Amino acid sequence: MQKTFVLLFLFVMFLVCALPTMAGVDWKAFDVGNFQSAIFNTGIVGFPQDPTRNPSGWWPAGTNDSYIFSGDLWIGAKKGGKVGVSVSDARNSEIWPADDVPEVVSKKPGTTTKGTPTSQSLFYKATDTNPAVNKNPLGLGIEVNGFQWSFSPLYDFFILEHKIKNIGSDTLQDLYIAFRYDVDVSSGEAGTASYSADDFVALDETPDSRNPDAHPNRHLSYGYSNATAKGYVGVRVLDAYGGTDPKARTQKIPFTAH
């Protein structure tokens, strides 16, 4: 059975081995806002292969002060009664660029998928069916749209929208989708031997101050430092649903934050 799942998540910023060399791997950076990061067409966010060239959660913009090591997409399901997992990982990704869109497409300015103007949009397509990198694929097609704005108060975050579809012939059961982020807060902070060793994580479940009735729980997972870092970095799932109609409440997918 083919079914499409759509997930939108907000990556927000408040005050070793490289990827294998194969044709098609590409990245473009969100670079019009105050929070800058590379987006790879293998499902990876950040990952500073070259710390001076490859932004990995740089904040504020222009400082090369990194708040992300890498962000990955993990998808698991039962296929033919057996549990399978496809993951994007900066070291050995099982999610790979689709042949028909071999690069990340960046537009400045751009529009969101709802037609709203945005200062920058990104788009790429990927699958988990490349036999060179995934021996046991689930049979997934993935489309990712990203959006960022260049002006306050909207320039300290970006949004990624994932459309995930079963393009195989097998029915997938008990499907789970997760975003795993390794946030190393402030590579430029002083007073610590390892800037990642003094980091903590927490979950903000307070109501949204601007619209508490509609959003009684932020579901914002974030990382922060107990040293000199001036900001913290968080991830929030904005919506998740099956099918193509985000207003169909029967298709809403429950989500949790950890």
C-alpha positions in Angstrom: 0.0 0.0 0.0 1.4 3.4 -1.0 0.9 6.2 1.5 2.4 9.6 1.9 3.4 11.1 5.2 4.2 14.8 5.6 6.2 16.2 8.5 7.2 19.8 9.1 9.7 20.7 11.7 11.2 23.9 12.9 14.9 24.2 13.6 15.2 27.3 15.8 18.2 29.2 17.2 17.7 31.4 20.3 20.0 34.1 21.8 35.8 10.6 11.7 34.9 10.1 8.4 33.4 12.1 5.6 30.4 11.1 3.4 31.4 8.5 0.9 32.3 9.9 -2.5 29.5 9.2 -5.0 27.9 11.1 -7.8 24.9 13.1 -6.7 25.8 14.1 -3.1 25.2 17.8 -2.8 24.5 20.5 -0.2 23.4 24.0 -0.2 23.3 26.3 2.9 20.6 28.3 4.4 22.5 31.5 4.4 20.1 34.4 4.2 19.2 34.4 7.9 21.0 34.7 11.2 21.2 30.9 11.7 23.1 29.2 8.9 23.4 25.5 8.1 24.2 23.2 5.3 21.4 20.9 4.0 22.5 17.7 2.3 20.4 15.7 -0.2 21.2 12.6 1.9 18.9 13.7 4.7 21.6 15.4 6.7 21.7 18.8 8.3 25.0 20.4 9.2 28.0 18.1 9.5 31.1 20.4 9.4 33.3 18.7 6.8 35.1 22.0 6.3 34.4 24.2 9.4 35.2 27.4 7.4 33.1 26.5 4.4 30.4 24.1 5.4 28.1 25.9 7.9 26.7 23.7 10.6 24.3 25.7 12.7 26.4 28.9 12.6 25.0 31.5 14.9 25.1 34.5 14.7 25.7 34.5 11.0 29.2 35.2 9.9 30.9 34.1 13.1 31.5 30.4 12.1 30.3 29.6 15.7 28.7 26.1 15.2 25.8 24.8 17.3 25.2 21.6 15.3 27.4 18.6 14.6 24.9 16.8 12.5 21.2 16.2 12.2 19.8 12.9 10.8 16.6 11.4 9.6 15.7 7.9 10.9 12.8 5.8 9.6 11.8 2.4 10.8 8.9 0.0 9.9 8.0 -3.6 9.5 8.3 -4.9 6.0 7.2 -8.5 5.4 6.9 -8.9 9.1 10.5 -8.0 9.7 11.8 -4.8 11.3 13.8 -2.6 8.9 15.4 0.8 9.4 16.7 3.4 6.9 18.8 6.2 8.3 20.7 9.2 7.1 24.0 9.5 8.8 26.9 11.8 8.1 29.3 8.9 8.2 27.4 6.2 6.2 23.9 7.3 4.9 21.4 4.8 3.7 19.3 7.6 2.2 20.6 8.8 -1.2 19.8 11.5 -3.8 17.1 10.6 -6.3 18.2 10.3 -9.9 15.7 12.9 -11.3 16.9 15.7 -8.9 20.6 15.1 -8.3 21.3 18.3 -6.4 19.9 20.6 -3.8 18.0 23.4 -5.5 18.2 26.8 -3.8 16.1 29.8 -4.7 16.5 33.4 -3.4 13.8 34.6 -2.9 11.5 31.6 -2.9 8.0 30.5 -1.8 6.8 28.0 0.7 4.6 25.0 -0.5 1.6 27.1 0.6 2.7 30.0 -1.6 4.0 32.2 1.1 7.0 34.4 0.1 10.2 33.4 1.8 13.7 34.9 1.5 15.2 31.5 0.6 13.8 28.1 -0.3 15.6 24.7 -0.7 14.4 21.5 -2.3 15.8 18.0 -2.8 14.6 14.5 -3.5 16.0 11.2 -2.1 15.3 7.5 -1.7 16.4 4.6 0.4 16.6 2.3 -2.6 20.2 2.8 -3.8 21.7 -0.7 -3.5 25.2 0.7 -3.2 24.4 2.2 0.2 21.3 0.3 1.5 21.1 -3.5 1.3 17.7 -3.7 3.0 15.6 -0.7 1.9 12.1 0.0 3.1 11.2 1.4 -0.4 10.8 5.1 0.4 10.7 8.2 -1.7 11.5 11.5 0.2 11.0 15.1 -0.9 12.2 17.9 1.3 11.3 21.6 1.1 13.1 24.1 3.3 12.4 27.8 4.0 14.3 30.6 5.7 13.7 34.3 6.2 16.3 37.1 6.3 14.6 39.6 8.6 13.9 39.9 12.3 12.2 38.2 14.2 12.1 35.4 11.6 15.8 35.0 10.8 16.8 32.8 13.8 15.2 29.6 12.4 14.6 27.6 9.3 11.8 25.1 8.5 12.1 21.7 6.8 9.1 19.9 5.3 9.5 16.2 4.6 7.1 14.3 2.3 7.8 10.6 2.7 6.1 8.0 0.5 6.1 4.3 0.2 7.2 3.8 -3.4 7.8 0.0 -3.1 5.4 -2.9 -3.6 5.3 -4.0 0.1 3.0 -2.7 2.8 4.9 -1.1 5.6 3.5 -1.5 9.1 4.3 0.2 12.4 6.1 3.1 10.8 8.1 5.4 12.9 9.9 8.6 11.8 12.5 10.4 13.9 14.9 13.3 13.7 18.2 12.7 15.6 20.3 15.8 16.3 23.8 15.9 17.7 23.9 19.5 18.9 27.4 20.7 20.0 26.6 24.1 21.4 29.0 26.9 20.4 32.3 25.7 19.0 33.6 29.2 19.8 32.9 29.3 23.5 35.7 29.9 26.0 36.5 28.4 29.3 36.0 24.7 28.4 38.4 22.1 27.1 35.7 20.5 24.9 32.8 22.6 23.8 30.5 19.6 23.4 31.3 18.1 26.9 29.5 20.8 28.8 26.2 20.6 26.9 22.8 19.7 28.4 19.5 18.9 26.8 16.0 19.7 27.9 12.3 19.7 26.8 10.2 22.9 26.8 6.6 21.9 27.3 5.3 25.4 28.2 2.5 27.0 26.3 3.3 29.3 23.3 3.2 32.8 24.8 1.6 34.3 21.7 -1.1 31.7 21.1 -1.4 29.5 24.2 -4.9 28.2 23.4 -4.0 26.8 20.0 -0.5 25.7 21.1 -0.6 24.7 24.8 2.7 22.7 24.5 5.8 23.9 22.6 7.2 20.3 22.3 10.6 22.0 21.8 13.7 19.8 22.4 16.8 21.9 22.9 20.4 21.8 23.9 22.4 24.4 25.9 25.7 24.9 27.5 26.7 25.7 31.0 29.8 27.7 29.9 29.9 30.9 27.9 27.7 30.1 24.9 25.2 33.0 24.3 22.5 30.9 22.7 20.8 27.6 22.6 19.4 25.5 19.8 16.2 23.6 19.5 14.1 21.3 17.3 10.3 21.4 17.2 7.8 19.3 15.1 5.2 21.6 13.8 2.8 19.1 12.2 2.6 15.5 11.0 -0.2 13.8 8.9 -0.8 11.1 6.4 -2.2 11.7 2.9 -2.2 15.0 1.2 -4.7 17.1 3.2 -3.2 18.7 6.3 -6.7 19.7 7.5 -8.0 16.2 7.6 -7.9 15.5 11.3 -8.4 11.8 10.8 -5.0 11.7 9.1 -3.1 13.5 11.8 -0.1 11.6 13.2 0.7 11.9 16.9 4.2 12.9 17.7 6.4 13.2 20.8 9.6 15.1 21.6 12.4 13.8 23.7 
